[in-house]
């Protein structure tokens, strides 16, 4: 993951967007409240993972499913 300053982003937006399409970027800000820029596909994937792990029951089921899958190999 690369980090860019907000000043760089202001003057190189096209380049930053191209970079963010490949890998998430950290946009650093003077106030320390940094921003992450990433592709929509990556963001949606993360949202799905958060949803799937949002309850202990779902997390346990996923863990069991992973273990079952490994045992079958």
SULVEN-V428939 format. One record per helix or strand of 3 or more residues. SS is the DSSP state (A for helix, B for strand). FROM is the first residue (numbers start at 1). TO is the last residue. If there is no record, write none. Layout:
ss->SS from->FROM to->TO
ss->SS from->FROM to->TO
This chain:
ss->B from->2 to->5
ss->A from->6 to->11
ss->A from->13 to->22
ss->B from->25 to->28
ss->B from->35 to->37
ss->A from->40 to->52
ss->A from->56 to->71
